[in-house]
Amino acid sequence: MRRSRMIALVLVCAVGWAYGFQTWKTSVRAEAIALGLEGKPFVFRALAPWIAQVLMALGLPAGLALSVLVIFSAIGLFYGLKYLSDSFRS
C-alpha cells in the first residue's frame, strides 16, 4: 500500500511539472502570469499569482515558481482525495 502511494505521488509531481513546463515555456509568459497581467482562468484568480510573486521575491524564476505552485497544488489535491476516499471507507 505504501509503495503504491509513493508511486502515485511521484506520478502526480511528474504530471504537474510537465504541465507547468508546457504552459509557460518562456519566462515572459510565466512572469505575466505571476504578476497577474495575463487573463486568468476561472480557478486561477488571486491566490496563485500572489504566492508566485512571494516565491519570485525569494529568488525563484517565474517559471519555476509557477511549476512549484502547480506541483504543491497537485499534491494537496492528491491528499485531499485520499482523505475523502478514506472517510467513505470507515
N, C-alpha and C positions, 0 to 999 in steps of 0.2 A: 504494500500500500504506500509506504513512504517513498519507494523508488519511483512509482508511477506519478506521484505528486511532484517529485523533483523534475521528472522528465516534462510534465505538463507545464511547470513553472518556467523551465528553460525555453520551451516552445513559445510560451506567451511572451517572454522577453525578446526572443528572436523575431517574432512577428511584429512586435512593437518597434523594434529597431529598424526592420525592413520597411515598415510603414512610414516611419519618420524619414528615413533616407530617401524614399521615393517621393514624399510630399514636399520636402524643402531641400532640393538638390543644390540650390545656390544659396549663398549666405545672404544675398539681398532679399530674397523672398522670406527666408527664415527671420531676418531682422524686422521685416514689415509685419509679419505675423506676431512676433514677440512684442513689438511696440504698439500693436493694435491698429496699425494703419491699413491693413488689408481687411476686406469684408469677411466677417466671421460666420461660420455656420451656426445653426440654432443652438447646438450644445456647447459651443466654444465661445462663450461670452467674455466675461471679465476676469475670472479667476486664472485661467490658463495663461494669458499674456502677462498678468501680474506676477505669477510665480516664475515665468520665463524671464521676466525683467530682473527679478531677485537673483536668479541663477546667473544671469549675464553680469550683474553687479559683482558677483563672487568670482568672475573671471572666465566663465564658460562662454564659448562662442554660441551664437544664436541657434544654429542647427543642432548642436549638442545639447543645449538647454531644453529645446523642444523635444528632442528624442528622449532625454531623461524623463521629462514630464510625461510623455506618452507611455514609456515603459512602466513608470510607477503607477500610472492610472490603470494600465492593463493588469498589473499585479494586484492592485486594490480590487478591481473587478473580479479577478480570479478568486481571491479570498472571500469576497462578498458572496459570490455564487456558491462557493464551498460552504460557507456558513448557512446560507439559505437551504442548500440541499441537506445539510446535516440536521437542520431544525425540523425538516419533514420526516426524517428517519426516526427520530426519537419519539 
